[in-house]
Amino acid sequence: MVESVIDICNGGLDLLAADPINSFDDGLNGARCKRQWSKALDAVLRMHPWNCAVKRIQIAPDSTAPLFEYSTAFTLPADVIRLLEVKDNTDYKIEGRKILTNASSLSIKYVYRNVNVVEYDALLVQALEHYMAWKLAHHFDKSGKTKKIMWDGFLSIFPLAKNIDAQEEPQGTFGGTSSLKSVRY
């Protein structure tokens, strides 16, 4: 189990056989990790609706309406990485950090920037370690071979991490609310 962002960064550095760090202020490797961590986290969180990073909220409308086409604008929360669902409203459009719609209220489900690494699934941690190693690899091998190896490592762990995470969701029913058994008999 990881306890900090530094643990994940060190996992990436380990894959590169590089010296570990104690903090982002710890030498050249710390500075490199600091520059890449936020971008890496956002990218990997955006790639899949990880169970540890999904949130549901109701948001209030903005005081200023869009100029045309829609009657209401809603500002996305600051921690949104990826919008997954707008509840009970299929007619909407995202422009910048706004959801434009004709609804007067809005409930959304989204991937948020969960920075509490203790909540991360073990396979998400491994995916992040491999992604960080890929982002850092060019500092340790200018030929590009190590970068390719790290990318291939990410591509091997990511589908497994994503699939295991998705298996924790209940399976949907076929044809709406009826089960296969009730359709059969």
Secondary structure, 3 states (H helix, E strand, C coil): CCCCHHHHHHHHHHHCCCCCCCCCCCHHHHHHHHHHHHHHHHHHHHHCCCHHHEEEEEECCCCCCCCCCCCEEEECCCCEEEEEEECCCCCEEEECCEEEECCCCEEEEEEECCCCHHHCCHHHHHHHHHHHHHHHHHHCCCCCHHHHHHHHHHHHHHHHHHHHHHHCCCCCCCCCCCCHHHHHC
